Amino acid sequence: MTTRGDSDLHDDWGLFGRPLFEDPAVRSLSRVGVVDVGSNSVRLVVFDGAARSPAYFFNEKIMCALGADLPQTGKLSVTGRARALSAIRRFQELARGMGLEQLTAVATAAVREATDGLDFCTEVLRETGLNIHVIDGLEEARLSAQGVLLGWPTARGLVCDIGGSSMELAEVSEGEVGRAITSALGPQNLKAVRGGKKGLKAHIKDGVEELRDAMPGDYERLYLVGGSWRAIARLDMERRGYPLTVLHEYRMTPKSVMDTVKWIEENDLEELRARTGTSEARMILVPEASRVLKQLVRTFKPVDIAVSSYGIREGMLYEQMPDRLRKRDPLIEACRFAEVKDARMPGFGKALYEFVSPLFKSANADRQRLIKAACLLHDVTWRAHPDFRAEVCFDNATRANLGGLRHRERVFLGLSLLHRYKNSRDGTRFEELFDMLTEKEIRDAEILGKAMRFGAMFSVNKPNDVAALKLFPQKKQLELALTKEGDALFGEVAESRFQSLAKSLDADARLKRKKSVRAEA
């Protein structure tokens, strides 16, 4: 079997490269099971899908609170230990049912610090056959940081991972993990601090300042990893009335964090829990976690704070990836996989991108990747009822598990896909989300959507072989050059959609007949 080098693949597929999940060398990563035995929860995650941007084939969490009694007794919670063993027994059976050859299991702060932690691991091995790897705090910090890099290949700043019994910090920059440190500032431990609110405040302040002394760099961004941080982010959304309730890549300013911590202190926790759908076991830890976050922001002085849904489990998957896979764009890999799996004509997304790209020659690299992603996703919801395809497209883009997307980019992508199936965006239930975009971004998304709408129905194979788009911005003219075959494809509906595209560009539509559009190009 002959293989081609990376340079050949790059030339063949243009800027974004051939999708690596098609390479047998990385197919082994397509389904990986991980058990995370934490201080507060025990979770099984089975990753499936594009290896660089995995989807969650299965995700189940049991709030066991293994570390709840650790500050008082030095041992794991008796109740939590029984619940954890039961959960792991179930996870092993589920894994067998899914055909997984093995699960990778790690335990963090509670198990490594408890005097009966080793005994618990022995019991799990005896009862279930699962070998738990107990990792130290620095390894936990490194893996959590790698999880952030899985979703943000260009992440730069400080990863803050809070669990039940510990909190880890790690630097990330240029795709690498730098210095790392661990601390006992987990909310379960903090509940045992004496001296009331004043004593707790002083304890947290001293602990964070020690971390600052050990991590003296300038960090413009904090990346928050862990269930307690996500619960606080959900509360921040609730307080602000934020319309897109997607936690991954959610951003908070230092002021917003301070306002939300104060809001939590002033309101009834049970009422807040009900409003946000937070579990009781998680909400119990929020007051202490919010005080730690407040002190982190005061001490490290970040410009902004980003929430990551990816952490230690995703970091374990990242650990198994070859370097060339790590460097790939998680968004493009995931969209390409979705096209192969769900589109009517897999591969057409690339042809569509090439057809519409002359309209976006001035777009920067960030916009180009969104255009590519939109073209790959333009047909993956075709099974939805025609009356609802536009809405399903928007929901898919804004809610799907896609890495490497800021919230406003999700809305831009969703709006462009909405216009792929619908000329007008008026009257949709998503209108409040459009306010996240500028007027120019809204217009650009409409242009992209209408370009895909025209190109996708004009030809079902390779539109560039029979037609070529050309935009003359100064003349305000949109030209479509057609071959004889292209002219036959340019029916009434195609003409109507071409006119609609020209109108969105504020340009006059013009047709040209050519023997070969490629020769002219």
C-alpha positions, -999 to +999 in steps of 0.1 A: +000+000+000+014+034-010+011+063+014+015+100+007+034+124+028+018+152+049+028+178+023+009+159-004-021+157+018-019+194+026-017+202-011-047+180-019-070+194+007-058+230+008-055+251+039-071+226+063-054+194+054-069+159+049-089+147+079-066+125+100-094+103+114-093+086+079-058+075+087-057+039+102-029+050+125-053+072+145-084+051+143-075+034+175-084+066+193-119+066+180-134+050+211-116+053+245-130+047+279-118+067+310-128+063+346-120+094+368-122+087+405-123+121+420-128+135+455-164+145+448-175+123+419-167+091+400-173+093+363-171+071+332-165+088+299-163+070+266-150+091+238-161+085+202-158+102+169-131+123+153-100+115+172-088+152+175-122+164+187-139+135+203-176+133+210-190+118+242-204+084+233-212+078+269-209+100+300-221+091+335-213+107+368-220+095+404-216+121+432-199+098+457-181+125+479-152+101+486-132+129+502-160+143+524-146+128+556-109+132+547-102+164+567-117+149+599-107+112+597-079+110+572-099+082+555-123+079+526-160+083+533-175+049+542-207+057+523-188+073+494-165+043+491-194+019+488-211+041+462-178+044+443-173+007+442-209+001+430-204+028+403-171+013+391-187-022+390-214-008+368-189+010+346-170-022+339-201-040+328-211-011+306-177-011+290-180-048+282-213-042+267-198-015+245-171-038+233-143-018+249-112-039+255-102-020+286-109+011+307-082+035+318-088+046+354-072+073+375-078+085+410-068+120+423-065+138+456-089+120+479-076+085+471-039+095+471-042+114+505-064+089+524-048+064+546-071+037+532-066+049+496-044+019+486-069-005+503-097+010+482-078+005+450-070-031+460-107-037+467-117-023+433-092-045+415-104-076+434-141-068+428-140-055+393-107-063+377-100-025+371-066-012+380-068+023+393-037+045+387-033+070+416-017+101+402+001+128+422-010+165+422+015+176+395+004+148+372-032+158+378-023+194+369-005+184+337-033+162+325-060+189+332-039+214+312-036+189+284-074+186+284-076+224+279-051+221+250-074+194+234-101+221+230-078+251+227-046+243+208-035+279+210-044+283+247-021+307+266-025+314+303-031+295+336-052+264+340-070+262+373-085+228+381-105+226+412-117+192+426-132+183+459-100+180+479-074+199+459-068+226+433-041+225+407-025+252+386-006+247+353+008+270+327-002+265+290+015+282+260+022+273+224+007+239+228+028+229+258+023+226+295+047+245+316+051+248+354+025+231+376+016+231+413-010+215+435-027+227+467-052+216+493-077+244+483-105+220+474-139+230+488-143+198+508-111+205+526-121+242+531-152+232+549-131+220+578-112+253+582-118+268+616-125+305+625-157+311+606-159+332+575-130+354+587-107+324+593-117+308+560-110+341+541-076+343+557-068+307+549-078+310+513-058+343+509-027+328+523-030+296+502-035+315+469-006+339+477+016+309+482+005+296+448+013+331+433+048+330+447+054+297+431+038+308+397+051+344+393+042+348+356+018+372+339-014+353+330-039+373+310-064+344+310-075+318+335-089+286+322-113+271+348-116+233+349-138+214+373-175+209+383-175+236+410-162+262+386-188+252+360-215+255+386-203+291+393-203+299+356-238+286+353-248+310+381-230+338+363-251+331+332-282+331+353-274+364+370-265+381+337-294+366+317-269+352+292-287+337+262-263+309+251-261+285+280-231+265+267-204+262+294-174+254+272-156+286+261-179+308+283-161+339+292-163+360+324-146+393+333-130+398+367-158+422+375-185+397+365-168+371+388-168+395+417-205+404+411-215+368+409-196+358+441-214+386+459-247+375+443-242+339+456-235+352+491-266+373+491-291+347+478-305+314+490-285+285+477-315+262+474-333+288+452-302+293+431-298+255+427-334+252+415-329+280+390-298+266+374-305+228+377-274+223+398-272+191+419-275+194+456-241+177+461-224+202+438-242+232+452-229+224+487-194+231+474-201+264+456-197+289+485-162+277+493-152+274+456-166+309+448-144+324+476-113+306+461-122+320+426-126+355+440-091+353+456-076+338+424-089+368+404-077+393+430-042+377+432-034+367+396-052+397+380-063+380+347-079+400+319-105+374+314-117+340+327-126+311+303-145+280+313-133+247+300-156+216+298-124+196+290-101+185+319-083+155+332-103+129+312-097+147+279-061+152+290-057+115+292-070+111+256-047+139+245-018+120+261-024+091+236-024+114+205+006+115+182+021+150+179+008+155+143-027+149+155-024+173+184-016+201+160-047+197+140-077+221+142-103+203+165-132+223+149-123+212+113-117+176+122-150+174+140-169+190+112-153+168+086-162+137+107-198+150+109-200+153+072-187+118+065-211+104+090-243+124+083-242+143+050-259+130+018-228+137-003-197+133+019-169+153+004-191+179-012-183+203+017-148+208+002-161+214-033-187+239-019-160+257+000-139+261-031-169+273-050-179+301-026-144+311-015-139+338-042-165+358-022-144+358+009-108+366-004-103+393+023-114+371+052-087+365+078-077+330+090-102+329+118-131+337+095-118+312+068-119+283+093-156+292+101-164+293+064-148+259+060-166+245+090-200+259+077-194+242+043-186+209+060-217+211+082-241+225+056-259+192+049-255+172+081-290+179+093-308+170+061-329+143+078-347+170+098-382+180+085-378+207+058-398+231+079-373+229+108-340+223+091-329+259+095-336+258+133-319+224+136-288+237+118-286+266+142-291+244+173-265+220+160-238+246+155-245+264+188-250+234+211-229+207+196-197+194+212-173+214+190-139+225+203-120+256+193-151+278+190-159+310+210-195+317+217-199+344+192-182+321+166-209+295+174-236+320+167-219+331+135-217+295+123-252+288+134-266+319+116-248+311+084-262+275+085-297+290+092-294+310+060-283+279+042-319+268+045-338+300+050-336+334+034-350+354+063-339+351+100-368+372+112-392+356+136-369+328+147-366+318+184-329+326+182-332+364+177-317+372+212-286+353+203-280+375+172-273+404+195-240+387+203-228+396+168-221+430+152-242+441+123-213+433+099-210+398+114-247+392+109-244+404+073-214+382+066-231+352+081-261+358+058-239+361+028-221+329+036-254+311+042-269+323+009-237+314-010-240+279+004-277+278-003-271+287-040-240+264-044-255+234-027-285+232-050-268+245-082-247+213-085-247+180-065-211+172-075-184+198-084-199+232-090-164+246-098-162+224-129-192+241-145-194+276-129-173+302-111-183+330-088-164+363-090-171+394-069-162+429-080-167+450-048-159+484-063-183+478-092-208+462-068-212+433-092-215+396-086-205+375-117-214+339-124-195+323-153-212+293-167-202+265-190-227+248-213-233+222-186-235+249-159-261+267-180-283+236-180-280+234-142-290+271-138-327+266-135-354+289-120-347+281-084-309+284-089-314+318-105-336+329-077-310+320-051-283+336-071-303+368-072-308+366-034-271+361-029-263+392-050-288+412-030-272+402+003-239+415-012-256+447-023-244+438-058-259+435-093-261+399-106-243+392-139-241+360-160-213+350-184-212+320-207-178+304-211-165+272-226-143+265-195-145+284-162-112+268-151-093+282-181-105+317-171-096+312-135 
